[in-house]
Amino acid sequence: MSDTGVIPTYDQMREKVAEVKDPEINMSIVELGLVYDLEFDKGTVIVTMTLTSPGCPLGPVIRGEVYAKLKEFTAVKDVDVNIVWSPPWDPRTMASEDVKMALGIW
């Protein structure tokens, strides 16, 4: 999906970031509940997210994919991906129902 320089809405940004999958479990980082916030500010998208664990070796890969996906919007000049550890990720409360079923979390 391309656009004409129109500022993307929160939902459009969320949809785009949902295309990024955690490489270890092959599920959307949005569905996993790893993305906490997306904000558009003067051409920059500020992403607040976490990883499945502080020692996640694929953090730089995920960060790069989030950056690349959001840069597909022509109005986005830069992307600032902030990895946070609070609140800690808990798939029992943060993941979608589909992800919980796939991971066997009841």
C-alpha positions as CSV (number, residue, x, y, z in Angstrom):
1,M,0.0,0.0,0.0
2,S,1.4,3.4,-1.0
3,D,0.1,6.8,-0.1
4,T,0.5,10.3,-1.3
5,G,2.2,11.9,1.6
6,V,-0.8,12.0,3.8
7,I,0.0,11.6,7.5
8,P,-0.9,8.0,8.5
9,T,-3.5,7.4,11.1
10,Y,-2.7,5.3,14.2
11,D,-4.6,2.4,12.8
12,Q,-2.7,2.6,9.5
13,M,0.6,2.6,11.3
14,R,-0.5,-0.3,13.5
15,E,-1.6,-2.3,10.4
16,K,1.8,-1.7,8.8
17,V,3.7,-2.7,11.9
18,A,1.5,-5.8,12.3
19,E,3.2,-7.1,9.1
20,V,6.4,-7.5,11.2
21,K,6.8,-11.0,12.7
22,D,8.8,-12.1,15.6
23,P,11.3,-14.3,13.7
24,E,11.5,-16.9,16.4
25,I,7.8,-17.7,16.7
26,N,6.6,-16.3,13.3
27,M,3.8,-14.3,14.7
28,S,2.9,-10.6,14.3
29,I,4.6,-8.3,16.9
30,V,1.3,-6.5,17.2
31,E,-0.7,-9.7,17.8
32,L,1.9,-10.7,20.4
33,G,1.3,-7.5,22.2
34,L,4.9,-6.2,21.8
35,V,3.9,-2.8,20.4
36,Y,2.8,-0.5,23.2
37,D,2.4,2.8,21.3
38,L,2.8,4.5,17.9
39,E,2.9,8.3,17.6
40,F,3.4,10.6,14.6
41,D,5.2,13.8,15.4
42,K,6.4,16.2,12.7
43,G,7.4,13.5,10.2
44,T,8.8,11.1,12.8
45,V,7.0,8.0,14.0
46,I,7.8,7.2,17.6
47,V,7.3,3.5,18.4
48,T,7.3,2.3,22.0
49,M,7.6,-1.5,22.1
50,T,9.2,-4.4,23.9
51,L,10.7,-7.7,23.0
52,T,9.7,-11.2,24.2
53,S,12.8,-11.2,26.5
54,P,15.6,-8.7,27.4
55,G,18.1,-11.2,25.9
56,C,16.3,-11.5,22.5
57,P,19.1,-11.8,20.0
58,L,16.8,-10.7,17.1
59,G,15.9,-7.3,18.6
60,P,17.9,-5.4,16.1
61,V,16.3,-7.3,13.2
62,I,12.8,-6.6,14.6
63,R,13.7,-2.9,15.1
64,G,14.9,-2.7,11.5
65,E,11.8,-4.2,10.1
66,V,9.6,-1.9,12.1
67,Y,11.6,1.0,10.8
68,A,11.4,-0.2,7.2
69,K,7.6,-0.9,7.3
70,L,6.8,2.6,8.7
71,K,9.1,4.3,6.2
72,E,6.8,3.0,3.4
73,F,4.5,5.9,4.2
74,T,5.8,8.8,2.2
75,A,4.9,11.3,5.0
76,V,7.2,9.4,7.4
77,K,10.7,11.0,7.4
78,D,12.1,9.1,10.3
79,V,11.2,6.3,12.7
80,D,12.4,6.2,16.4
81,V,11.9,2.7,17.8
82,N,12.2,2.8,21.6
83,I,12.6,-0.6,23.2
84,V,11.2,-0.6,26.8
85,W,11.1,-3.2,29.5
86,S,8.3,-1.7,31.6
87,P,5.7,-3.0,31.6
88,P,7.3,-6.4,31.1
89,W,5.8,-8.4,28.3
90,D,3.3,-11.1,29.4
91,P,1.6,-13.0,26.7
92,R,-1.2,-14.1,29.0
93,T,-2.5,-10.5,29.2
94,M,-1.0,-8.8,26.2
95,A,-1.3,-11.2,23.3
96,S,-4.4,-11.6,21.1
97,E,-6.7,-14.5,21.6
98,D,-5.4,-16.1,18.4
99,V,-1.8,-15.9,19.6
100,K,-2.8,-17.3,23.0
101,M,-4.4,-20.3,21.3
102,A,-1.4,-20.8,19.0
103,L,1.0,-20.7,22.0
104,G,-1.2,-22.9,24.1
105,I,-1.9,-20.2,26.7
106,W,-5.2,-20.7,28.4
